Amino acid sequence: MAECHPVGFQWVVEARARGAKVFHVDPRFTRTSALADRHLPIRAGSDIVLLGALINHVLANELDFREYVLAYTNAAALVSEDFRDTEDLDGLFSGFDPETRTYDPSSWSYESTGEQAPGETLEGGLHHAKAAGADRYGSGGAAAHPSPPKDPTLRHPRCVYQILRRHFARYTPELVERLCGIPPEDFAELADAITANSGRERTTAWVYSVGWTQHTVGAQYIRTAAILQLLLGNMGRPGGGILALRGHASIQGSTDIPTLFNILPGYLAMPHAHRHENLDDYLEREGGETGFWGNRRSYLVSLLKAWWGEAATEENDFCFGHLPRLTGDHGHYTTVMGQIDGTVKGYFVVGENPAVGSSGGRAQRLGLANLDWLVVRDLTLVETATFWKDGPELETGEMRTEDIATEVFFLPAASHVEKEGTFTNTQRLLQWREKALDPVGDCRSDLWFYYHLGRLLRERLTGDEIDRPLRELTWDYPEEGEHRDPSAAAVLREINGVGPDGRALSSSTQLRPDGSTACGCWIYCGVYAGEVNHAARRRPGREQTPVAPEWGWAWPANRRILYNRASADPEGRPWSERKAYVWWDAERGEWTGHDVPDFERNKPPDYVPPEGARAEAALAGTDPFIMQSDGKGWLYVPAGLADGPLPAHYEPHESPVRNPLYGRQSNPARRIYARRESPYNPPGSPRFPYVLTTYRLTEHHTAGAMSRPLAYLAELQPELFCEVSPELAAELGLVNGGWATIVTSRTVIEARVLVTGRVRPLRIQGRTVHQVGLPYHWGWGGGGLVTGDVTNDLLPLVLDPNVYIQESKAVTCDVRPGRRPRGRAALDLLEVYRHD
């Protein structure tokens, strides 16, 4: 966090100065470690073992916050008798199809009550959600029966609590030492600190970033942490939670107003071509009808009205038919495979640099070389724009410039100081940025580019029926300045939404399902309440409360902690006066406190939903997790994940050790691409004995296009390097400051050697396992003052099945002293590794 998120890390340092104990769990000793109380080196790819052992420690010693767990989680819910755990099936959950490598989650459901809940079908006596698929359950709210059978004593063998106890029983301190390399005494120190700092009076926070997400079990890493936090009562409370750090100013914004292929603004699921013929069909199939996701009709209809205005009417399904449809996986890596296969002909690359910044760089460049056209918008001529004339495949002879027919259009982009608008940071905070200066020359903002591209396309349309979706779009933003920039404030106001009177709405609860409201993103509704740009607020902290509600605007409803109803007990009283956050004011008949309550303001704690209630009315006054169909925090996931209702340890796709827990080595549902363009290292191969992990440096930014051209930053970090331990350096003959060659089945690169005690050898399953660290900021061009080989070329194309993110934090490699071979000799060396 200190290395990659230094602005945020200042508050960790502040907390430590006030007495907080900080643990840093990471393969390397970094700037974060230097400022923490304890650094725990861990083998990359083994985090579920550590987190699972912490869960086992809590359960085995009955250290959970029992009142919280009983009231606010699904610990008491009974699971179907058809469910089988990984402990029963040697690493598989019930419902796995080995031919498709996918799960049917119907056996994971809660036990049937004998009655059908909204949004469910009865299949084989089980309650099973009719949601479209595991990659989409969570976007629309996974459906589960809101009132399953329960055992409040937590003794029933099929209640979630007992399933957890059995599932994590083998995750012991001894296993942590065996697989993670963390000694039992260090584990005990961590476990004691976390449990002592959790409960009624205290809370513990977990912080993660891509070190947890970029794995084939990345989503389950975060799930494991969520289970631990729920058991300890650390969710929805100040000082608790799980903080997802973002590596850029508006990465959070790019999922809220998505650049992802499978969701619409506000995490609404994208319609599927074969499942959603009309609006009613979509609404019926996209998750449960209880909890606040039960209002998805209001959210979606308002979005359609924002996009198609008066053309969207009830008679034409509010132009639902105009939306594009999914036909399967349209993610980044599947798109690259489509480029290689010739099914994807054109490509927009905006603010990205896949030729350097994505896994399997050779496959990326082979795909780019097979396009008809490529549009690159960036600040400099990044490697993705110039691969055809200076890429590494020209040196090896795998490509020739004269054979590449891709027509490349480079369009210069404005930087963040040359445009105005909002950025949404890691805490969901929208902050308005004023434009500091006008962009030079032909540089333009993304907003300018897409607005005028849309305008020009619309001007060329005819009256053909096929053009209606584009022709009927609302595309009438005010234009400002010499270059006719569309008004960013007007766009934000459209995203906020307006009511029947044309005035800006103040809350998503005002959205209606009948087409009388328009809103570009329901979770952002309120950012322009009262016709005021609340994202532009900058009231100093000394003039307001510590929650700082008048500094920017946090979605939803300017709420700073999600699910904060959980900070009070079932009767509405703070669990702890010292950590009081929101509470029920019986005299006024409303929830109040230091933050905007994440609950219906006037719903009392003793509210009991009537039979058949839907949406928020179906949640009791003691159900704080209002986006869940049952209002509970899920220790066990009855629907919504592609790879199981519980986390289980699987080895990375490429690992030097066997999985001692199960016969299944790696996540059985992981997404793999068996392609010759990007082959895999065999598991446990003696040719690739070392663990490779990638990371960022403070001095450079992502693929380096924004930092390598800057003299001061280039001087601070001038060359690609690999971190190795003194023991590995001695074993291989590596010299500090000299050269090393790093090899995987995909490619061979070279880097300077950094011999350091920051990377320690670990004892894993009775033998020494060495880890090698490589930053990924270098490429061959991009206008950089410093250049180097592409670290990401080493990485495989293998993905988490829930979110399709690549495994780039734990792969295997070999390391050799000296510089890499050039030209054809590099390919010859690869052939030796692939077939020797």
ABEGO torsion letter per residue (X at the ends): XAAABAAAAAAAAAAAAAGBBBBBBBABBBAAAAABABBBBBBBGAAAAAAAAAAAAAAAAGABBAAAAAAABAAABBBBAABBBAAAAGGBBBGBBAAAGBBBAAAABBBBAGBBBBGBBBBGGBBBBABABAAAAAAAEBBBBABBBBBAAGABAABAAAAAAAAAAABBAAAAAAAAGBBAAAAAAAAAAAAAABEAABBBBBBBBAAAABBAAAAAAAAAAAAAAAAAGABGBBGBEBBBBBABAAAAAAAABBABAABBBGGBBBBBAAABABAAAAAAABEBABEAAAAAAAAAAAAAAAAAEAABBAAAGGGAAABBBBAEBABAAAAAAAAAAGABABBBBBGBBAAAABBGAAAAAAAAAABABBBBBBABBBAAAAAAAABAAAAAGABBAAABABBBBBBBBBBAAABBEBBBBAAGBBBBBBBABBBBEABBBAAAAAAAAAAAAAAABBABAAAAAAAABBBABBBBEAAGBBBAAAAAAAAAEBBAAGBBBABAAABBAAGABBBABAAABGAABGGBBAAABABBAAABBAAGAABEBBOBGGBABBGAAAABBAAGBBABAAABABBBBAAAGBBBEABBBBBBAABBAABBBBBGBBEAAABBAABABAABAAGBBBABBABGBAAEABBBBBBBABBABBBAABABABBAABBBBBBAABBBBBBGBAABABBBBBBBBAABBEAGAAAAABAAAAAABABBBBBBBAAAAAAAGBBBGBBBBBBBAABBBBBBBBBBAABBBBBBGGBBBBBBBBBAABBABGGBABBBBBAAAABBBBBBAAAGBBBAABBBBBBBBEBBBBEAAAAAAAAAAAAX
